[in-house]
């Protein structure tokens, strides 16, 4: 089936979805009011601004245009994004920011994750910055936490930055408890797919070790094992084109006020702790999110000389096809036909308002190497995109 057939297919989908689009502000004054009123599978478009915590209780697509900032609530005790779904469906988050600082004196001992909760089959995070809130200073002990902590069984992270928060202390002399090590940057018991993104576990700060009272007692060879948070902890990790890092380990100083010196630094946390890891060859990439009203360049790097390019509505938990690898598109996908590879392919998407908020997923099927890594994007107009781009967007292929 050719490109014209595929675009006709997308236009049909858009005509259905457009009736569900909700604007904030506009149709509703707040994101929460829009989420509460929206039917399942609606698209909620948020036009920037700074907001408190939101609670998502039904399948929905939340799109920033430009990216809104979600600050959380209760001085970091309540997550900026809380999932409390009915037990099924998909939540898609596109172009949202979290992060910032809270006063240490008002913060809980451990700040809440940037996103937490459950109740859905899938969570898709695209072109977002899910950075956990940090303390503005440390008086006593403050514990770091995950950026994403969820029981959702399938989590997609694409072109996004995800970073946990740090554990630190003031100048008290102490040893360290393993319970102080930050949880993983992404923590879930299911499958996590990370594409063209950066994921970091929370750092650990500086500690004055009570076993080394003075400079002469420093023993770097016996550096206490107190690493930073793991980058990703899950059952199955699938990744391509991404940076996965554990948080920085503790820096250990001697205790003396008069000759306090840096003695050693614990190794960082592990990039990931998983039951199964599947690195994918970075054989299908783009220069950034796919935009409506322009020709989007796809970079194809399978062996070729041709491959079949398929398009579908959303990326899903992969199914292993014997001899061909993992297929991320479901049975509703449409073929765009044979394309030359390796090389570039221009995908022209119409400027159709009905397609805003539609998640488009692409995958190559090469007869020699099988299924490529996937590529997903939530569609938005190209017009005004320069001003609409998050300041630290992961809009590059790593």
N, C-alpha and C positions, 0 to 999 in steps of 0.2 A: 504494500500500500504506500502511496507517495506522500509527499509533504502536504499537498493540498487536502488530502483525505484526513491527515492527522490534525491539521488546523481546524477543519470543519468539525472534527470530533471535539476539540478543545472548546470551540465556540458554543457547541451544544451544552457542554458542561457549564461554561460560564453563564449562559442564559438562565440556568437553574440556580446557580450559586448567587447571582447578583441580587436576587430577591431577598437573600438572607444577610446582605452586607449592612453593617451598623457602624455609624461614625461617632467618635468620641474626641473632643466635644462636638456637639451637633445633635444627633439623635438622643444622646444621653450626656449628662454633665460629668459623669465619672466612669472609669473603667468598670468598677464593681457593679454599678447600676446597669450597664450594658450587658455584662456577663449574666447577671441575675435575670434579665428580661429576654436574653437571646435564646432562640430555639437551639436544639442540638445541631451541631455541625455548621453553625453560623460563622461568618467572617466578621470580626470586630476590628476596625481600623482606628488606631489611636494616633492622633496628630500631636506627637511630642508631649512635653510637659513633665512635671514631677509628681509622682503619685505615691500613696501609701501602699500597704500590702493588698494583694488581690487573692481571692479564693476562687478556684475554678472547679465547678461541680458538674460540668457536662462537657461532652466533646465540643471543641471550638478551635478556631484558628484566630490568633491574636497577632495583628500586623502593626508595626510602628511605621509611621510616615509623617515626620521623621521619627527616629527612635525615642520613645519615652524613657524616663528614668524611674525605676521602682525602688523606693527607699526603704521599704519595710516599715515596721512599727514597733512600739514598746522598747525603744532604745536598743534595737537589735535582737530582742527576744522573740519576735514574730518574723518569719521569713517573708521576703518581698513577694514570693510566689508560692502559694499553697495549693496542692492538688488534693481534691476530695471528691473523686468521681463516683459514678454509679457502678463501677466494676467492669466497664467495657468502653470502647471508643478510643479516639485519638485526640490528643491535644498537640497543636502545632504553635510554636512561638517563633516569631520572625521579627528581628530588629528591635530587641528590648535590651535595656541596660540595667544592671544592679551594681551595688558596691557602696562606696562612700565610707564615712567614719562616724563613730559614736563616741561620746565621752566615756572614758573608762570608768569613771566613778558612778555612772548610771547604768552601765552595761551588765548583763548577767555574766556568770562565770564562764559560760560557753555561749557564744553568739549562735543564733539559729542559721541553718544553711540558707543560701540564696534561693534555692528551690527545694521543697520537700513535699512528701505526700504520696498518694497512690490513688487507685480506683479507676485506672485506664489500662487499655491494652498497649498503647504506644504513646511515647512522648518524643516529639520532633523539635529540635532546637536549631534554628538556622539563622546565621548572620546576627548572633546575639553576643553580648558580654554578660555572662553570669559569673560575676565576681563577688565573693562573699564580703560582707561588711567587716571592717577592721576597727580596732580601738584607736582613738586618737593619741593615746599615751597609755603607759602601763604603770599602775600603782598596785603592787602585789602581783598575783598570778592571774593571767587571762588565757583561756583555752581556745585554740583554733577549732575550725569545723570544716565540713565539706562545703562545696559550692552546690552540688546536686546530690541529694540523698532521697532515693525513691524506691518503691517496690514495683514500679511499672516494669513489666517484663521485657520490653523492647524500647531502647533509648537511642535516638539518632542525634549526633552532634555534628553539624556541618558549618564550615566557615565561621567558627565561633571561638571565643576565648572563655575558658572555664578555669577559675582559680579559687582554691580554698583559702581560708584565713589562717593566721599564724598564732602560735602559742608563744607567750613571752612573759617576763617577770621583771620587777624592778631590781634593785641592787641587793636583795636578800641572798644570803649564803644558803645553798640548798643542794640536795641531790635531785634526782628526777624520778617521776613515776611514769610507767608505760601508759597510764591512762591520760597523761598530758599530751601524748603525741596526737597531732590532728588526724581525724579520720580522712579517708581518701578524698581527693578533689571531686571525683564522681564515685558514688557508692551505691550499688544496686546488686541484687542477686540474679539478674537476668542477663540479656544480651545488650552490649553497647557497641554501636557503630560510630567511629570517629573519622570524619573526612575533612581534610584541609583545615584543621583546627589546631588550637593549642590548649592542652589540659595540664594544669599544675596542681600538685598537692600543696597544702599549707606549709609555710616555713615554720621553723622553730628559731627563737631568738637567742639572746645571750643569757647565760647562767653563770653564777659564781659558785664553784664547786666546793662544798664544805669539807671535802677530803684533802683539799690543797689550801691550807691556811695562808701560806706565804709563797713568794716567788720560788724559793728553793725547793718547795714541795711539788712543783709542777711535774707531772709525769705524762707526757703526751702519748707515750706508748700504751697507757691504760685509759685512753679517752673514753668517757662513759658513752655507751651506745644509746643515743637519743636522736634518731633520724627525724626528718620532716615527714609530712603526710605522703602516702602513696598517691600517684597520679590518678589511676583508675583501679577500682576493685570491683570485680563482677564475675559472673560465671563464664561468659564468652565475650571476648573482645575482638572486634573486626576493625581494622584501621588502614588508612592510606593517606599519604601526603600530609602527615600531622606530626606535631611535636608533643610528646608525652613525657612529663617530668615529675619526679617526686620533689617534695619541698626541701628547702635547705635544712641541713642538720644543725643541731645546737652548737653555739660557740661557747667554749668553756674557759672561764677566767679563774684566777686564784682569788681568794676571799679578802686578802689584806687590803684595807682602805689605802694604805700608803704605797704599796708596791704591787698593785693589782695588774696582772699581765694576762694576755691571751695565751693559753696553753695549747689548745687543740680545737678542732672542729669535727663533730661527728659527720659521717658520710650522709648524703641526702637520702630521702626516701626512695623506694623503688618506683620506676615509671608506671608499673602496673603489677597487680597481684590477681591472677585469673586462673580458672581451671583450663581454659582453652584460648589460644591466641591464633588469629588468622590475619597476617599482614597481606594486603592486596596490592598488586602492582598498580602504580598510578597511571593507568592507561586511558583514562577519560577525565579531562579537566576542562575548566572554563576560566576566563579572566575574572570572574566574580559571579554574583547572582544573576540569573536570567531575568531580563527586563522586557516588558511589553513595549512595543513601538520601536524596536531596533533589531538589528541583526546581531545575535549573540554568537561569539566565536567559541567553538568547541575544539579542543586539542585531542586528537586521536592518536594513540601510540601502541596499538596492537600490531601483530606481525603482518597482517594483511595478505594480499594486496587490497582486499575489500573485507568489510564486515557489515553486519546488519545493525542499524541503529534503531532502537525501540524506545517509545515514550509511553509513560503511564501516569496515572493519577496517584502520586505518592510512592514513597519507598517503604517496603515492608520487610518483615522478618524473612531472611533469605531461605530459599528452598534449595537443597543440594540436588543438582541434576547430574546423574552419573556420567562421567567423562567430560562434562562441560563446566563444572564448578557451581557457583552460587548465583541463583537468579533472585534479584531483589524486586522485580516487577511482578504484579499479579496477572491473572488471566485477562484483565481488561486492557492490557497494554496494546499499543498499535505500532506497526512497523513503519519506519520512514524509508525503508528500502536499503539497498546496498550503498555504502559510502567508501571512499578511498581512504586507506590507512596504511602507514602512518601519514598524518597530515592534519589540516584544519578543515572544519566544516562550519558554514554559516547557517545558523538557525534563526530565521526571521519569525518573530512573534508579533501578532497584530496588537494594536493599541485598543484593546477591547476592555472597557470597564468591567464587564461581566467576568473577566478572568482574574481580576485582582483578588489575591488571597488563595488562588488555586495552587496546590502543590504539584509541581511537575517533576517527574523522575525520568532519568535516561539511563540506558545501559547498552553496551555494545555486545554483540555475539559474533566472535571471530571463529571461523571454522577450524583454525589451528589451535587457538589457546582457550576457546570457550568464552564464558561470560566474563566481561570486564568488571572492574569496580563500578559502582553506580555514581550518579550525580543527581542531586535534588535541589530544588529551589522553590520558594514561594513567590509567585509572580506579583510584580508591582510595576507601575509605569516608569519608563526611562526619563520622562520629562521631570526636571528638577532633581535628578538623582545626585548631582554633585553636592547640593546643599543637604540632601537627605541621607548622606552616607555617614554612619557612625565614625567617630574620630579615630578609633582603633579597630576599624573593620578588618576581619580576616578575609578580605576579598582577593587574596592571592593564592595561587597554587603552591604549596610548600614543597 
